[in-house]
Amino acid sequence: MIRLLLETVPGHHVLLVTDRASGLYRKLGFDDEEQAAMSLVVGQWLKPRP
């Protein structure tokens, strides 16, 4: 489900806040941002769709 949602936001910065699922988000390509948050840039940062 998370991958389907990410496909709809190319070029956007996605930040997930969690205190229990960081391992799952890390497996999906997210990086540790802060103590309980994970982030991922989908595609290229702020590159508009063709």
C-alpha positions as CSV (number, residue, x, y, z in Angstrom):
1,M,0.0,0.0,0.0
2,I,2.8,2.4,0.8
3,R,4.5,1.8,-2.5
4,L,1.2,2.5,-4.3
5,L,0.9,5.8,-2.5
6,L,4.5,6.7,-3.3
7,E,4.0,6.2,-7.0
8,T,1.4,9.0,-7.0
9,V,3.9,11.6,-5.7
10,P,7.0,11.6,-7.8
11,G,9.4,14.4,-7.0
12,H,7.9,15.0,-3.5
13,H,9.5,14.6,-0.1
14,V,7.6,12.1,2.0
15,L,8.0,12.2,5.8
16,L,6.5,9.4,7.9
17,V,6.4,9.8,11.7
18,T,6.5,6.5,13.6
19,D,7.6,5.1,16.9
20,R,7.1,1.4,16.0
21,A,7.5,0.8,12.2
22,S,10.9,2.3,11.4
23,G,12.3,-1.1,10.3
24,L,9.5,-1.5,7.8
25,Y,10.0,2.0,6.4
26,R,13.7,1.5,6.2
27,K,13.2,-1.6,4.1
28,L,11.1,0.6,1.7
29,G,14.0,3.0,1.2
30,F,13.3,5.6,3.8
31,D,16.1,7.2,5.8
32,D,16.2,8.2,9.4
33,E,15.5,11.9,9.7
34,E,14.8,12.6,13.3
35,Q,14.2,10.4,16.4
36,A,10.8,9.0,15.3
37,A,10.6,10.1,11.6
38,M,11.6,8.6,8.3
39,S,11.8,10.4,4.9
40,L,12.1,9.5,1.3
41,V,12.3,11.6,-1.9
42,V,10.3,9.8,-4.6
43,G,12.1,10.2,-8.0
44,Q,14.0,13.4,-8.3
45,W,13.5,16.2,-5.8
46,L,11.0,18.8,-7.2
47,K,11.4,17.7,-10.8
48,P,8.1,18.3,-12.6
49,R,6.3,15.5,-14.4
50,P,6.7,15.6,-18.2
